[in-house]
Amino acid sequence: MSTMTEIEIIEKHAENIRNGLEKVKPGMEACFTDGCVEGDAIWQGDLLLVISGDIPEDFVVNSDPKRDIRQLVPGNTIGAKHCLESLEGIQVFYPKEWNAESLLGPFISVASGHTAVVTHPVHGNVLIPGRFNVQTYYQKEYDKEMEKERRAKD
């Protein structure tokens, strides 16, 4: 039986990664834990998931009946396939002007007792435990020709 505290286990794990004894690889699953607080974040490729507070006032529930509300990134390419595995116990809210140029993505609210799983065919799944709210953002890049920032696309 180990007598190490949680923080000692985490420090040991980080030391092992630093010394090359363990590898963090692309495509590995990531999970928000009960120890996460508002502002903690996980990148899934070009999608940033951030633990947030309340639902933004100007966000709305899905108003487009043709939209697959499980998909968190607009588009039809493989890079846009960041999707919720299920909607059970999950509410998804969108910015009023959500489109392929948006830098701000959907807001996910997970009820207690449920887990949201954000899947992607290339990147590892991200697990969001119940009682968390998560705001999504898209990676941006600078377009020199247009002289403005725009959403990066996988």
C-alpha positions in Angstrom: 0.0 0.0 0.0 1.4 3.4 -1.0 1.6 6.2 1.5 2.1 8.9 -1.1 -0.3 11.8 -1.1 -2.2 12.9 -4.2 0.2 15.8 -4.8 3.2 13.5 -4.4 1.7 11.1 -7.0 1.2 13.9 -9.4 4.7 15.3 -8.8 6.2 11.8 -9.4 4.2 11.4 -12.6 5.4 14.8 -13.9 9.0 13.9 -12.9 8.7 10.6 -14.9 7.4 12.5 -18.0 10.3 15.1 -17.6 12.8 12.2 -17.4 11.4 10.4 -20.5 10.1 7.5 -18.5 6.5 8.2 -19.5 5.3 9.7 -22.8 2.4 12.0 -23.4 1.3 11.2 -26.9 -1.1 12.9 -29.4 -4.4 11.2 -29.3 -4.3 10.3 -25.6 -7.6 10.7 -23.7 -7.7 13.7 -21.4 -10.1 14.4 -18.5 -11.2 17.2 -16.4 -11.1 16.0 -12.8 -13.1 17.0 -9.7 -10.0 19.1 -8.7 -10.5 21.4 -11.7 -11.6 24.9 -11.2 -13.0 27.7 -13.4 -10.4 28.7 -16.0 -8.7 25.2 -16.2 -8.5 24.1 -19.9 -7.8 21.2 -22.2 -6.9 21.5 -25.9 -8.3 18.9 -28.3 -6.5 19.8 -31.5 -7.7 23.3 -32.4 -10.6 23.2 -30.0 -10.1 24.7 -26.5 -12.4 23.6 -23.7 -12.4 25.8 -20.6 -14.2 25.3 -17.3 -16.5 28.2 -17.0 -19.2 29.8 -14.8 -22.7 30.6 -15.9 -24.1 30.3 -19.4 -23.4 33.6 -21.3 -26.5 35.7 -21.6 -26.4 36.1 -25.3 -26.1 32.3 -26.0 -29.2 30.3 -27.2 -30.2 26.7 -27.5 -30.0 25.2 -30.9 -32.2 27.2 -33.3 -31.2 25.4 -36.5 -33.1 22.1 -37.0 -30.6 21.0 -39.6 -27.6 21.4 -37.3 -26.2 18.3 -35.6 -26.0 19.7 -32.1 -23.5 17.1 -31.0 -20.9 18.7 -33.4 -19.0 21.5 -31.7 -17.2 22.9 -34.7 -18.9 24.1 -37.9 -17.8 22.4 -41.1 -17.8 19.1 -42.9 -14.0 18.3 -42.8 -12.5 15.7 -40.6 -10.9 18.5 -38.6 -14.4 19.8 -37.7 -15.5 16.5 -36.2 -15.2 17.5 -32.5 -18.5 15.9 -31.3 -20.3 15.0 -28.1 -20.7 11.3 -27.9 -24.1 11.6 -26.3 -26.5 14.4 -25.3 -27.8 12.6 -22.2 -27.6 15.0 -19.2 -26.0 17.6 -21.4 -27.2 21.0 -22.6 -25.5 22.8 -25.5 -25.9 26.6 -26.1 -24.5 28.6 -29.1 -23.4 32.1 -29.7 -26.2 33.9 -31.6 -23.9 34.4 -34.6 -22.2 31.0 -34.7 -20.6 30.1 -38.1 -17.4 28.9 -39.7 -15.6 32.2 -38.9 -16.5 32.3 -35.2 -13.7 32.2 -32.6 -16.2 31.5 -29.8 -17.8 28.1 -29.8 -20.7 26.4 -28.0 -21.2 26.3 -24.2 -21.6 22.8 -22.7 -23.4 22.3 -19.4 -23.1 18.8 -17.9 -25.6 17.7 -15.2 -24.5 15.9 -12.0 -24.3 12.2 -12.5 -23.4 12.4 -16.2 -20.2 12.7 -18.1 -19.8 14.4 -21.5 -17.3 12.8 -23.9 -16.0 15.0 -26.7 -14.8 12.8 -29.4 -12.6 13.4 -32.5 -11.4 10.9 -35.2 -7.7 12.0 -34.7 -7.4 13.7 -31.3 -8.0 11.8 -28.0 -11.4 12.0 -26.3 -11.9 14.7 -23.6 -14.1 13.8 -20.7 -16.1 16.4 -18.8 -17.6 15.2 -15.5 -21.0 16.2 -14.3 -21.7 19.6 -12.7 -19.2 21.3 -15.0 -19.9 24.1 -17.5 -17.4 24.3 -20.4 -17.0 27.2 -22.9 -15.3 26.2 -26.2 -13.1 28.4 -28.2 -11.3 27.9 -31.6 -7.6 28.3 -32.2 -6.9 31.4 -34.1 -4.3 32.3 -36.6 -3.2 35.6 -38.3 -4.1 35.9 -42.0 -1.4 38.3 -43.4 -3.4 38.8 -46.7 -6.6 39.8 -44.9 -4.6 41.5 -42.1 -6.8 40.0 -39.4 -7.1 37.1 -37.0 -9.3 34.1 -38.2 -10.2 30.7 -36.9 -7.5 28.0 -37.5 -8.9 24.9 -39.1 -7.6 21.3 -38.4 
